[in-house]
Amino acid sequence: MALPYLRLGVNVDHVATVRNARGGRHPDPVHAAKIAIEAGADGITAHLREDRRHIRDDDIARLKAEIAKPLNLEMAATDEMIRIAVATRPHAACLVPERREERTTEGGLDAAGQQVQLAPAVAKLKRAGIRVSLFIAAEPAQIEAAASLGAPVIEIHTGAWCDALAEHRAAEAQCQWERIRAGAKLAREHGLEVHAGHGLDFDTAETIAALNEVVELNIGHFLVGEAITRGLGNAVKAMRAAMDRGRR
Ligand code: PXP
């Protein structure tokens, strides 16, 4: 049986990080998003952080207005972000935990421990016609909480697996991989659509592409890094090829 198509969402946050290092308008994350789409990205992801350290409000407005593929807005479940999401109406909103002092989104959302706070956020976004996803670790309690919150989608945090592989901690990497595999399966059994992301590169994207429960990967930092040497379009094409190899 043919596996479902695996979408590639390209995260353009770090194009904005480079822009903001100097101020001004260059490089432009919206221009980068268009190049990524031209090269085969199925959607664009951008994280509007509370401190606006990379993506800014007008980037989100321009992405929504100018790109021809779905926009996935990563956001904390705060009143401010929900207001922006409801006004912007991206295709999807991925709820992530956010701490000012972290360098990136270091852990998954505690959907199990924060059901009371998350329930109204999920409901408001869904009422606005936005497809809600929860960025969580592949743990049964988190997956079950996502299902009971009525979120249609989860994004599995692949950071711990990618870090263990990069640091040659083979036993830990194997253990994290088994969690991802089992978590993706459990999520499907609960009727959830399964995405994955964080820390993925060509090798890990190819590996995870073999899981037929996973239908979307969101990848940012590695692609923006590769873009410096081979160009963003070429990096996206190479990622697409890696995902296709894994899927086969
Ligand atoms: N998915 C989510 C929910 C994220 O928060 C991030 C990081 O912003 C990514 C995917 C992309 O991670 P990376 O930049 O490591 O590819």
Residues whose N, C-alpha, C, O or C-beta is under 5 A from the ligand:
A	BS01	PXP	N11 H47 C94 V96 T105 F135 G197 H198 G199 L200 N218 I219 G220 H221 F222
